[in-house]
């Protein structure tokens, strides 16, 4: 578990040029070990999706990505562009947020899964068909033999997300990136998709990098959680200690705003204010304007990520002072 | 919850029955087009009749369309010559039947070629963007600045009026329109998550274009193709009428009218026959084109 499959170091993503580029991801570092499920949590605009896209080098044109993304000892950012298709899908699979539109409406789902296999592996058609059926069965598609020739519009969102997962897992990738896989789905379907992801992890022993804004989803399946805010990592901890012992005021605020069944509060807690637009925070901690325990130092200097318990990193001056 | 397994869920319920009923294959589209409205059925029938006549022209034409006869000049319709004869004694019906070949071939061939080249240009411009887009788009803009007919006359006058020259003329005239539609559609489809998903699955650029983009922009191209088949027949007739299209003695509806015009006080039948044939076919193809658009466009789909 200790060996890092994916090691992101000092990743920075900037848009625009000139003297004031827009920095959407600011100098973040974290790792995903073999077989580990890591969740990246954050609000809209926190840079979590950009981080995920940058691993496959899919960030929109015009973005400048710096730092290192080391996957199995190779820095993906330094690979020639033409070598990326061999990694996408084969080594790293990806599930997108929009199951309703992430499948080609004019290709049968059988063909789309088959395409994903054929791209990366040279195996004869009957073998591929067997693999397609096995994948569909794995993701919980009932009666797969009769669904091969169906088109995406014949499926509901949850079913399409299963097909997406089958495509992502087609070549048994070592890492599966899921960008908000449950966001566009009904709550009941969300549970099914999460069950499917657990199932996938159990059978393939893949690492999963899960991007979400839903702490419930994180609690379900993640072993480790990275909390992002305005392009920075504020807290990075294993899931158990994050939920029982959150140290960053932002994480604490997030957890307090989750309603529980025996809630007696009249109003839900909310963190005052909203996420600052990218590029407006020039110095200091980006969370400072909304923080209840802010100090003078927070305005001047971004707190570094400091390790508290083993594997629990927090970037906050107040936390550091309290611990001292 | 963490122990939940897939088998716990009634997944079969997830497949939308409604969606299953809404499946539309190519056959369904064709059926919907043909059996839509009465007007469409008539239009389809008319087009089929003309196409069959054009294909069977050598066998069903009663006379040789270019054989002249000094004894049979300017005859009115009779049992021997259903549409009479022209000033050279040629049978007008036979000329009309053979002329339908030229007219229809141009009507169908040029839009197909134009769609082919236009799609290549438009998809390249839309997908690659940047300098490729700017270059292609400016050339297209330049060609579009000329009205189609003017451009056609220009090229026909420069190259002469042989069969392939006219096809080239009309293809060049129509390509910019297809290129524009293809570019705009490509820009839209390129943004679709399924294209991004395909990239993320490791699909190479050529495959992305041919399997994920081109099929998804086909609908507007097909509609444009049907609509321009009508224009194409009209423009071929115009060019032939002006004497730079199909060259005499080979018949085409346009030059039948041209020949008839100079002789209209002796016999009116060539003008009437040519004019009616062009009107009927162009109208029928336009109606069909409208139907195709209505069926393929979800906004107007019934």
Boltz contact constraints between the chains, C-beta under 6 A:
constraints:
  - contact:
      token1: [A, 56]
      token2: [B, 200]
      max_distance: 6.0
  - contact:
      token1: [A, 85]
      token2: [B, 202]
      max_distance: 6.0
  - contact:
      token1: [A, 85]
      token2: [B, 204]
      max_distance: 6.0
  - contact:
      token1: [A, 88]
      token2: [B, 200]
      max_distance: 6.0
  - contact:
      token1: [A, 88]
      token2: [B, 202]
      max_distance: 6.0
  - contact:
      token1: [A, 89]
      token2: [B, 201]
      max_distance: 6.0
  - contact:
      token1: [A, 89]
      token2: [B, 202]
      max_distance: 6.0
  - contact:
      token1: [A, 90]
      token2: [B, 202]
      max_distance: 6.0
  - contact:
      token1: [A, 94]
      token2: [B, 200]
      max_distance: 6.0
  - contact:
      token1: [A, 96]
      token2: [B, 193]
      max_distance: 6.0
  - contact:
      token1: [A, 96]
      token2: [B, 197]
      max_distance: 6.0
  - contact:
      token1: [A, 98]
      token2: [B, 193]
      max_distance: 6.0
  - contact:
      token1: [A, 101]
      token2: [B, 192]
      max_distance: 6.0
  - contact:
      token1: [A, 101]
      token2: [B, 193]
      max_distance: 6.0
  - contact:
      token1: [A, 102]
      token2: [B, 193]
      max_distance: 6.0
  - contact:
      token1: [A, 102]
      token2: [B, 194]
      max_distance: 6.0
  - contact:
      token1: [A, 102]
      token2: [B, 197]
      max_distance: 6.0
  - contact:
      token1: [A, 103]
      token2: [B, 194]
      max_distance: 6.0
  - contact:
      token1: [A, 104]
      token2: [B, 194]
      max_distance: 6.0
  - contact:
      token1: [A, 104]
      token2: [B, 212]
      max_distance: 6.0
  - contact:
      token1: [A, 106]
      token2: [B, 215]
      max_distance: 6.0
  - contact:
      token1: [A, 106]
      token2: [B, 216]
      max_distance: 6.0
  - contact:
      token1: [A, 116]
      token2: [B, 201]
      max_distance: 6.0
  - contact:
      token1: [A, 119]
      token2: [B, 202]
      max_distance: 6.0
  - contact:
      token1: [A, 140]
      token2: [B, 6]
      max_distance: 6.0
  - contact:
      token1: [A, 140]
      token2: [B, 11]
      max_distance: 6.0
  - contact:
      token1: [A, 142]
      token2: [B, 11]
      max_distance: 6.0
  - contact:
      token1: [A, 142]
      token2: [B, 12]
      max_distance: 6.0
  - contact:
      token1: [A, 153]
      token2: [B, 19]
      max_distance: 6.0
  - contact:
      token1: [A, 154]
      token2: [B, 19]
      max_distance: 6.0
  - contact:
      token1: [A, 154]
      token2: [B, 20]
      max_distance: 6.0
  - contact:
      token1: [A, 156]
      token2: [B, 14]
      max_distance: 6.0
  - contact:
      token1: [A, 156]
      token2: [B, 16]
      max_distance: 6.0
  - contact:
      token1: [A, 158]
      token2: [B, 14]
      max_distance: 6.0
  - contact:
      token1: [A, 159]
      token2: [B, 14]
      max_distance: 6.0
  - contact:
      token1: [A, 159]
      token2: [B, 15]
      max_distance: 6.0
  - contact:
      token1: [A, 167]
      token2: [B, 201]
      max_distance: 6.0
  - contact:
      token1: [A, 192]
      token2: [B, 9]
      max_distance: 6.0
  - contact:
      token1: [A, 195]
      token2: [B, 4]
      max_distance: 6.0
  - contact:
      token1: [A, 195]
      token2: [B, 6]
      max_distance: 6.0
  - contact:
      token1: [A, 196]
      token2: [B, 6]
      max_distance: 6.0
  - contact:
      token1: [A, 199]
      token2: [B, 6]
      max_distance: 6.0
